[in-house]
């Protein structure tokens, strides 16, 4: 879970604090390949009542998330469920403008127990109205020395 991930200390503390009291919307921002989806999945795994209550929405073959996907998401998130239901939107910066506006409706009218976790490369790539409704966590590359120490701690003598 989260303990298996190598994060900046301040990010790890923030994420661990949010597990106990998760916001309705969370946005992980950072460069490509930094582990945004991994952090979201690990956090979701600690919050969710059971693994089937986690859903991941990813861009389609064209690299976008279409409005039809968000409409379907709207239907599936309207049904009441026990415990927390978590939707991870991978690369939310790939939402079409229509999909972003439709998703905004979900954020404005949240159902109890529904949590959205988004990932994006940059804050500026999302509508300001979405940004105002989610808490941001910035992920940045770790220094080489930190990574080296972590590897040696896991595999002494490497």
C-alpha positions as CSV (number, residue, x, y, z in Angstrom):
1,X,0.0,0.0,0.0
2,X,1.2,3.5,0.7
3,X,4.1,2.3,2.9
4,X,5.6,0.6,-0.2
5,X,5.8,3.8,-2.2
6,X,8.8,6.1,-2.1
7,X,7.5,9.6,-1.7
8,X,8.8,13.0,-0.5
9,X,8.2,13.0,3.3
10,X,5.8,15.9,3.1
11,X,3.7,14.2,0.4
12,X,3.7,10.9,2.4
13,X,2.5,12.8,5.5
14,X,-0.3,14.6,3.5
15,X,-1.5,11.4,1.8
16,X,-1.5,9.4,5.1
17,X,-3.5,12.2,6.8
18,X,-6.0,12.3,4.0
19,X,-6.6,8.5,4.2
20,X,-8.2,9.0,7.6
21,X,-10.4,11.8,6.4
22,X,-10.5,11.8,2.6
23,X,-11.8,14.8,0.7
24,X,-14.6,14.4,-1.8
25,X,-12.1,15.3,-4.6
26,X,-8.4,14.9,-4.9
27,X,-6.0,15.7,-7.7
28,X,-2.5,14.2,-8.0
29,X,-0.4,16.4,-10.3
30,X,3.1,15.8,-11.6
31,X,5.3,14.8,-14.6
32,X,4.7,11.8,-16.7
33,X,5.9,8.5,-15.0
34,X,6.1,10.0,-11.5
35,X,3.6,7.5,-10.0
36,X,0.4,9.5,-9.7
37,X,-1.8,6.6,-10.6
38,X,0.1,4.3,-8.2
39,X,-0.3,6.8,-5.3
40,X,-4.0,7.1,-6.1
41,X,-4.5,3.3,-6.3
42,X,-2.6,2.8,-3.0
43,X,-4.6,5.5,-1.2
44,X,-7.9,4.1,-2.6
45,X,-7.0,0.6,-1.5
46,X,-6.6,1.9,2.1
47,X,-9.9,3.9,2.0
48,X,-12.2,1.6,0.1
49,X,-14.5,-0.8,1.9
50,X,-13.7,-3.5,-0.6
51,X,-11.7,-3.7,-3.9
52,X,-14.7,-3.8,-6.1
53,X,-15.7,-0.3,-4.9
54,X,-12.7,1.2,-6.8
55,X,-13.2,2.1,-10.4
56,X,-10.5,3.5,-12.7
57,X,-11.4,5.6,-15.8
58,X,-8.7,5.9,-18.3
59,X,-8.4,7.6,-21.7
60,X,-9.6,5.7,-24.7
61,X,-7.6,4.5,-27.7
62,X,-7.7,8.1,-29.1
63,X,-6.2,9.4,-25.9
64,X,-9.3,11.2,-24.6
65,X,-12.0,10.7,-22.1
66,X,-15.3,11.3,-23.9
67,X,-18.5,12.6,-22.5
68,X,-20.2,9.2,-23.0
69,X,-17.7,7.8,-20.4
70,X,-18.6,10.5,-17.9
71,X,-22.4,10.0,-18.6
72,X,-22.0,6.3,-17.8
73,X,-20.0,7.2,-14.7
74,X,-22.8,9.5,-13.6
75,X,-25.3,6.6,-13.9
76,X,-23.1,4.2,-11.9
77,X,-22.2,6.6,-9.2
78,X,-25.9,7.6,-8.5
79,X,-26.7,4.2,-7.0
80,X,-26.3,4.0,-3.2
81,X,-23.6,1.7,-1.9
82,X,-22.3,0.7,1.5
83,X,-19.0,2.3,2.5
84,X,-16.7,4.4,0.3
85,X,-16.9,4.3,-3.5
86,X,-13.8,5.6,-5.2
87,X,-13.4,6.7,-8.8
88,X,-9.9,7.3,-10.1
89,X,-9.8,9.3,-13.3
90,X,-6.4,8.7,-14.9
91,X,-5.2,11.6,-16.9
92,X,-8.2,13.9,-16.2
93,X,-6.4,16.4,-18.4
94,X,-7.5,14.2,-21.3
95,X,-11.2,14.9,-20.6
96,X,-12.9,16.5,-23.6
97,X,-14.4,19.9,-22.8
98,X,-17.9,18.4,-22.8
99,X,-16.7,15.6,-20.5
100,X,-15.2,18.1,-18.1
101,X,-18.4,20.0,-17.9
102,X,-20.4,16.8,-17.3
103,X,-17.8,15.7,-14.7
104,X,-18.2,19.1,-12.9
105,X,-21.9,18.1,-12.3
106,X,-20.7,15.0,-10.4
107,X,-18.4,17.2,-8.3
108,X,-21.1,19.7,-7.6
109,X,-23.7,17.1,-6.5
110,X,-21.6,14.5,-4.7
111,X,-23.3,11.5,-3.2
112,X,-22.3,10.5,0.3
113,X,-19.4,8.1,0.3
114,X,-18.2,8.9,-3.2
115,X,-14.6,10.1,-3.6
116,X,-13.0,11.2,-6.8
117,X,-9.2,10.9,-7.3
118,X,-7.8,12.5,-10.5
119,X,-4.4,12.5,-12.0
120,X,-3.0,15.1,-14.4
121,X,0.3,16.4,-15.7
122,X,-0.5,20.1,-15.0
123,X,-3.1,22.0,-13.0
124,X,-3.7,24.4,-15.9
125,X,-5.0,21.6,-18.1
126,X,-8.3,21.4,-16.1
127,X,-11.2,23.9,-15.8
128,X,-10.7,26.3,-12.9
129,X,-14.1,25.2,-11.6
130,X,-12.9,21.6,-11.3
131,X,-9.7,22.8,-9.7
132,X,-11.6,24.7,-7.1
133,X,-13.5,21.6,-6.0
134,X,-10.6,19.3,-5.5
135,X,-7.6,19.2,-3.2
136,X,-4.2,19.2,-5.0
137,X,-1.2,17.1,-4.2
138,X,1.9,17.8,-6.3
139,X,4.3,14.9,-6.9
140,X,7.9,15.7,-7.9
141,X,10.9,13.6,-8.7
142,X,13.0,12.5,-5.8
143,X,16.8,13.2,-5.5
144,X,19.0,10.5,-6.8
145,X,20.6,10.0,-3.4
146,X,17.1,9.3,-1.9
147,X,16.4,6.7,-4.5
148,X,19.8,5.1,-4.1
149,X,19.4,4.8,-0.3
150,X,15.9,3.3,-0.7
151,X,17.2,0.7,-3.2
152,X,20.1,-0.2,-0.9
153,X,17.8,-0.5,2.1
154,X,15.6,-3.0,0.2
155,X,18.5,-4.9,-1.5
156,X,21.7,-4.5,0.6
157,X,24.9,-5.0,-1.4
158,X,23.3,-4.1,-4.7
